[in-house]
Amino acid sequence: MPEATRNVTSQVSDELEEGIPVMQHILDNPFILLFLGVVVPTVLYVIWGVMEIIGIPIAK
């Protein structure tokens, strides 16, 4: 591959890597989406459960 073509190709790929937003990287990765799909509901249900337990009146 000629040197000029290699420089143009590397320059274009560098510009593409720099121009991709972080959120697109997250949404393009199925493992991150799977992790978030399991962790977020679990954390919310745990927090909800703790709030319900705290809300139970103390028996006399």
Secondary structure by P-SEA (a helix, b strand, c coil): ccaaaaaaaaaaaaaaaaaccaaaaaaacaaaaaaaaccaaaaaaaaaaaaaaaaccccc
